[in-house]
Amino acid sequence: QKEVEQNSGPLSVPEGAIASLNCTYSDRVSQSFFWYRQYSGKSPELIMSIYSNGDKEDGRFTAQLNKASQYVSLLIRDSQPSDSATYLCAVTLDSGYALNFGKGTSLLVTP
Amino acid sequence: EPEVTQTPSHQVTQMGQEVILRCVPISNHLYFYWYRQILGQKVEFLVSFYNNEISEKSEIFDDQFSVERPDGSNFTLKIRSTKLEDSAMYFCASSEAQIYGYTFGSGTRLTVV
């Protein structure tokens, strides 16, 4: 069974701090990696995609990928209360393009 | 911003009944997907669809499920004989290319009683 593991949280950070979210995956052939944000009762919303080792920055978000360690992370700088949500890590299954989602990490940004 | 539209937003059906969930993907997208999320659990892949045929499907997507693109805009998921365990939020998604992340619709909450 190919797994995507995330700490369920909740991860609580004060407003303005950096939130660090982590994800490990078991399928070595996975090629594409995504972070989605899901507010309670809503659908997942794409935040970042990353395909090669290293860092990728987009505004306040930085995704980091280490394929050798099978590890992907998301950093949120200057966290805002509106960032409070569940963050889903998603990894392509096998060599295809279907996504295997983790259970998500709940982030709470306190004012 | 372009959206993936799903209807209905909530459907209640009796066990054993057939349901059809409807989706209108983003117009220039070529790849379409159905996922589901049982309450409190992770988002699970059901099926992907490209060029009028299924390209990938999961073990969940058994003979009770089918997908169709009946015209140039709609994409449907049919469950032939619903079971209690089919109760979930069903998300349609589309993407311009397979390598890109998806845009999800707002979902249909299916409740089987």
Interface residues (C-beta under 8 A of the other chain):
Chain A: S32 F34 Y36 K42 S43 P44 E45 L46 S49 Y51 L88 A90 L93 G96 Y97 A98 L99 N100 F101 G102 K103 G104
Chain B: Y31 Y33 Y35 Q41 K42 V43 E44 F45 S48 S55 E56 S58 F91 Q98 I99 Y100 G101 Y102 T103 F104 G105 S106 G107
